């Protein structure tokens, strides 16, 4: 399987066409799960693990893989299951999220499938807020659950969400007669809330969307409203994830740039695709900037830099 994934970087050609490839796998049961191949570095039989005293219950140990030490987590236990009895009988999916590399124990790897993001749908309504689904789909008639890995990592590892006082002070010094507003598009509830908390500390109002399709619809509705100011003078920034059901961030950006009512909006792509992220693709679709998740100070600095430019442009 590691050979199948060896040329994962070449699959960046899918970006911009609203397509992705999913690595399908199972845990201990029959349910099929999926993860974006862009996040996967390799899949290997679980090597010997060294246990860590007082580690989180989801962490089964650390392993030395190709000269580096990584944490191996029990994915089934992380989402509320019983977990793995014998790790050595399982596989490890080595992934990179938010600039961190970690391994997830899985029962078995099925295959890689090429799909359109329009086939990836939000989780059904009514399943509550405690679930670990970020999306669902069907492959050959079988339901595939796509896990909110960012939520798993937030619970196990925890992310620093503190914004340095210097950025909070800088935001307080901003003087504008209109309250700045940001549109945030992200399918992960954890990521949306992280961004919102950072913007709240800067005194910046945000409107949240769950995917690119919803964000585009919101922008179009705002553009249709009667207002003496164009939308880019009312909305100073859009922050968008890249991996989202129905419409990914690349396609969302492309659609925004096609609409003359929206094409001057400033778009920041905020992504956990740190290891295989294709900067050329960001430029191709017309995004203004990108940063990797989740670094509150980097986000705060980027937002405040854009806010200063937006305010200066209005007074020029």
PyMOL commands that set and color helices and strands:
alter all, ss='L'
color gray80, all
select helices_A, chain A and resi 8-14+37-39+75-78+87-89+117-119+149-156+165-172+189-201+212-224+231-234+249-258+279-285+296-315
alter helices_A, ss='H'
color red, helices_A
select strands_A, chain A and resi 19-26+32-36+40-45+59-65+68-74+91-97+100-106+108-116+133-139+142-147+181-185+205-209+237-240+267-271+289-292
alter strands_A, ss='S'
color yellow, strands_A
deselect
rebuild
show_as cartoon
